[in-house]
Amino acid sequence: MLVALVPLFDENMAVRAYSVFTQKNNYLLNPLMLGTGQYDGAANIAGLELIQSMGIETLSEDKEVFIPISNINVFADIEGQCNVPHERIALLIDNTIPPIEMYVNRLRELKESGFKLAIRKLAVSEFESYREVLKLVDYVFLNNRKIAIDKAKIYFGKLFPNVKLCAGNIDNMEIYEKLRANGGYQFYEGVFYRVPITKGQNEVAPLKVNYIELLNTVNDDNFELTKAADIIGRDTALTISLLKMVNSMSLNSGISSIRHAAAMLGQRELKKWINTAVVNALYADKPNEITRLSLLRAKFAENLASAFDLAVKKEELFLMGLFSVLDVILEKPMEEALKMVTVSKEISDALLYNKGKLAPLYEFMVQYETANWPEVSRLMILQGLDEAKISAAYMDSLVWYRLLCLRL
């Protein structure tokens, strides 16, 4: 089973919820599954299985999680499959669930048991026929690419004032800003928050220059611990984080200096810590999802290394993921941003030109994180990738990020 988390933002660019999208079978590889085979195990809800196995805190510590359900598993024992407070879960349906009595009654039961309800993929022509369903739902997702959502907003405001609207498939910041200015939406969903920068500022903030210097120091071969320690000492937050990290690893505290703390970690561990802690600080003035995206990409890319026969490139792949949104962070085109940091030509080629040994992995990772399952399935066939290994690589990156947040 493949799984991806898609963030939902509010008007302040803060993440307020996640949607869990899954694919149980690669239909390009197994076309027979498009027949009756696609219903095997259909009563099990993949998103809830994931929560059962990993815990909802791994996906989101305090936010709602949207879980898609189908016209078949809507009648499953959803209550029994869910081991978290029902109010944390919004069951997401679409127009494959018809607005007939037996479905409406089942949705009402789920609502009464504490679940929230959401609906997507409704065409404007279906609004009226879905009145009884719309009376029950808490959220309606409006596809910005397919319908005039401003007009749809007026319709729901008049007839269903308690329904919260979610503007979906937002491609760029210009559209997001326009929708936000008009107001009336609870959530915003799309790739707008990570669209590449094409033009940027002339200068980078002094604090960020300090972080970049530190990254360049540790990503040079045979860097000096003392030099890295001295740069860390210029930033109070990094100093505290380093001392916290070292104290958690050592039974005997009594660290006498930042250089002492750096020496206790050693070159390899210090480099690993800096490449995560510094990025976390570097991105502090950006939406928290950008930091999360950068770190998840880094770990996911590292975890995918063996699947792409790139095991010897694990460290480079980690950096590639880490710096894949550097243009957004530094507010400069990627070509200019990469000139400020020490990266290999292979990383630069992958991020700038989508070429070289690392490029196929990077392309796969980007398609995966947006849950573009048809393209993911195609790439898995071309690369000969094992679904179980890919799924394990992504889930491990979620667990790693959760533990990292607890330490930083």
SVG drawing of the C-alpha trace seen along z (x, -y; Angstrom):
<svg xmlns="http://www.w3.org/2000/svg" viewBox="-34 -43 74 53">
<polyline fill="none" stroke="black" stroke-width="0.4" points="0.0,0.0 1.3,-3.4 0.4,-6.4 1.0,-10.2 0.0,-13.1 -1.3,-16.3 -1.4,-19.4 -4.4,-21.8 -3.6,-25.4 -5.5,-28.3 -5.4,-32.0 -2.2,-32.5 -0.3,-29.7 -0.4,-27.5 -1.2,-23.8 -4.5,-23.0 -5.1,-19.5 -3.8,-16.6 -5.5,-14.4 -4.3,-10.8 -4.3,-9.5 -3.5,-5.8 -3.2,-3.3 -3.5,0.4 -2.6,1.7 -0.6,0.7 -3.2,1.1 -0.7,0.6 1.2,3.5 -1.8,5.6 -4.6,4.6 -6.8,7.5 -7.2,5.6 -9.4,3.1 -12.0,5.9 -13.6,7.5 -10.2,7.8 -10.1,4.2 -12.7,4.9 -10.5,7.4 -10.2,6.1 -12.4,3.1 -14.0,3.1 -10.7,2.1 -10.0,-1.6 -6.4,-2.2 -6.1,-5.5 -7.4,-4.0 -5.1,-1.0 -2.2,-3.5 -3.3,-5.3 -3.7,-1.9 -0.2,-0.9 1.7,-4.2 -0.5,-6.2 -2.1,-9.5 0.6,-11.5 3.0,-10.3 0.8,-11.8 -0.3,-14.9 0.0,-15.7 -3.0,-18.0 -4.7,-18.5 -7.6,-16.9 -6.9,-14.1 -9.1,-13.5 -9.5,-9.9 -11.1,-8.9 -13.8,-6.2 -15.5,-4.6 -19.1,-3.6 -18.2,-0.1 -16.3,-0.6 -18.7,-3.3 -20.7,-0.3 -17.7,1.3 -17.2,1.2 -15.5,-2.2 -16.1,-2.8 -14.3,0.5 -11.4,-0.3 -10.8,-3.7 -8.8,-3.7 -8.5,-7.5 -11.0,-10.2 -13.6,-10.3 -13.6,-14.1 -9.9,-14.0 -11.1,-12.2 -13.0,-13.7 -14.3,-10.9 -13.9,-12.1 -16.4,-10.9 -17.0,-11.8 -19.7,-11.5 -19.3,-7.7 -21.4,-7.6 -24.9,-8.3 -27.4,-10.6 -29.9,-7.8 -31.5,-6.9 -29.3,-3.9 -26.1,-6.0 -27.6,-9.1 -28.7,-7.0 -25.2,-5.5 -23.5,-8.9 -25.9,-10.1 -24.9,-7.2 -21.2,-8.1 -21.9,-11.7 -23.8,-10.7 -20.8,-8.5 -18.6,-11.6 -16.9,-11.6 -16.8,-14.7 -17.8,-14.3 -16.4,-15.9 -17.2,-15.6 -15.2,-16.3 -15.5,-16.0 -19.0,-17.4 -19.9,-19.0 -22.0,-22.1 -24.8,-20.2 -24.8,-17.7 -25.3,-20.3 -29.1,-20.1 -29.3,-16.3 -26.9,-16.0 -28.9,-18.3 -29.5,-15.6 -25.8,-14.7 -24.7,-18.3 -26.9,-18.8 -24.7,-16.3 -21.2,-17.2 -18.8,-19.5 -16.6,-20.3 -17.0,-20.7 -13.9,-20.6 -14.3,-22.9 -12.0,-22.2 -10.5,-25.5 -9.5,-24.1 -12.9,-22.7 -15.6,-25.0 -16.1,-28.7 -15.6,-28.3 -16.4,-32.0 -19.9,-31.3 -20.1,-28.0 -19.2,-29.8 -22.2,-32.1 -24.5,-29.0 -23.2,-27.3 -23.2,-30.5 -27.0,-30.9 -28.2,-27.3 -25.6,-25.6 -24.1,-28.3 -22.7,-25.8 -20.6,-24.0 -16.9,-24.9 -15.4,-25.3 -12.0,-24.1 -10.5,-25.6 -8.6,-22.8 -6.1,-22.4 -4.5,-25.8 -1.5,-26.0 0.3,-29.1 0.5,-31.9 -1.3,-34.4 -4.4,-32.2 -4.1,-31.6 -3.7,-35.3 -6.8,-36.1 -8.9,-33.4 -7.7,-34.4 -8.5,-38.1 -12.0,-37.2 -12.4,-35.1 -14.9,-32.4 -12.7,-29.3 -11.6,-27.2 -8.8,-25.4 -6.6,-25.8 -5.1,-22.8 -2.6,-22.6 1.0,-22.9 1.0,-26.7 3.2,-26.7 6.2,-25.1 6.1,-26.7 9.7,-27.4 10.8,-31.0 11.7,-32.7 12.9,-36.0 14.1,-37.1 15.6,-39.5 19.1,-41.0 20.2,-40.2 19.7,-37.3 19.1,-38.1 22.3,-38.1 21.1,-35.3 20.5,-33.1 23.9,-33.9 25.3,-32.5 23.3,-29.3 24.4,-28.9 28.1,-29.3 27.6,-26.5 26.0,-24.2 28.8,-24.9 31.4,-24.2 30.1,-20.8 29.3,-19.7 33.0,-20.2 35.1,-17.1 37.1,-16.8 35.7,-19.9 37.1,-21.1 34.9,-20.6 36.3,-23.7 35.3,-25.9 31.7,-24.5 31.5,-24.9 32.5,-28.6 29.8,-29.3 27.2,-27.5 28.3,-29.7 27.0,-32.8 23.4,-31.6 21.8,-31.1 19.1,-28.8 21.5,-26.5 23.8,-26.4 20.9,-25.4 19.8,-22.7 23.3,-21.3 23.8,-21.1 20.4,-19.5 21.3,-16.9 24.7,-16.1 23.2,-15.9 20.6,-13.4 23.4,-11.2 25.8,-11.4 25.4,-10.1 28.0,-12.5 27.0,-16.1 29.6,-18.7 30.2,-20.0 32.7,-22.8 32.2,-24.5 30.5,-24.4 33.7,-23.0 33.6,-20.3 30.0,-19.5 30.9,-19.3 33.8,-17.0 31.6,-14.7 29.3,-14.3 32.1,-13.7 32.4,-14.7 29.8,-12.4 27.1,-13.0 27.7,-16.7 27.2,-16.9 24.0,-15.0 22.7,-17.1 23.6,-20.4 22.0,-19.4 18.6,-19.0 18.8,-21.5 20.2,-24.3 17.6,-23.8 14.9,-23.9 16.3,-27.3 16.9,-28.5 13.3,-28.0 11.9,-29.5 10.3,-32.5 8.5,-30.3 5.3,-28.2 6.0,-25.2 5.1,-22.9 8.1,-24.0 10.4,-22.9 8.5,-19.6 8.6,-19.1 12.3,-19.7 13.1,-17.3 10.7,-14.6 12.1,-14.8 15.6,-14.5 14.8,-11.3 12.6,-9.8 15.3,-10.3 17.8,-8.7 15.5,-5.8 14.9,-5.3 18.6,-5.1 18.8,-1.3 15.6,-0.9 17.2,-3.1 20.6,-1.4 22.1,-4.5 23.0,-3.2 26.5,-4.8 24.8,-8.2 22.7,-8.3 24.3,-11.4 24.0,-13.2 20.3,-12.2 19.6,-13.5 21.1,-16.9 19.2,-16.9 15.9,-16.5 17.0,-19.0 17.9,-21.7 15.0,-21.0 13.0,-24.0 16.0,-26.2 14.7,-28.7 11.5,-29.2 13.6,-29.6 16.1,-32.1 13.5,-33.7 15.8,-33.4 15.7,-31.3 17.1,-27.8 20.2,-28.5 21.1,-31.5 20.2,-29.7 22.4,-26.7 25.4,-29.0 25.3,-29.9 25.6,-26.4 28.1,-23.6 26.4,-20.8 27.7,-18.3 27.1,-18.7 24.8,-15.7 22.5,-17.4 22.6,-20.6 21.8,-18.8 18.9,-17.0 17.3,-20.1 18.0,-22.5 17.8,-20.4 16.1,-17.2 19.1,-15.2 21.8,-12.9 21.8,-9.9 19.8,-11.5 17.0,-13.0 14.8,-9.9 14.6,-9.5 13.8,-13.2 11.1,-13.1 9.6,-10.0 9.6,-11.6 7.8,-14.8 5.1,-12.7 4.7,-10.5 4.3,-13.3 1.4,-14.7 -0.3,-11.3 -0.2,-11.3 -0.7,-7.6 -1.0,-7.0 2.4,-8.6 3.9,-6.9 2.7,-3.5 4.3,-4.2 7.6,-5.2 7.6,-2.2 7.3,0.0 10.0,-1.8 12.4,-1.7 11.4,1.8 10.5,0.6 9.1,2.8 5.9,1.3 6.5,2.6 10.0,1.0 8.6,-2.3 5.8,-2.3 8.2,-1.4 10.6,-4.2 7.9,-6.8 6.5,-5.6 9.9,-5.5 10.5,-9.1 7.3,-10.1 8.4,-8.3 11.9,-9.9 10.4,-13.3 8.2,-12.8 11.1,-11.8 13.3,-14.6 10.7,-17.2 10.7,-15.8 14.5,-16.2 14.9,-19.6"/>
</svg>
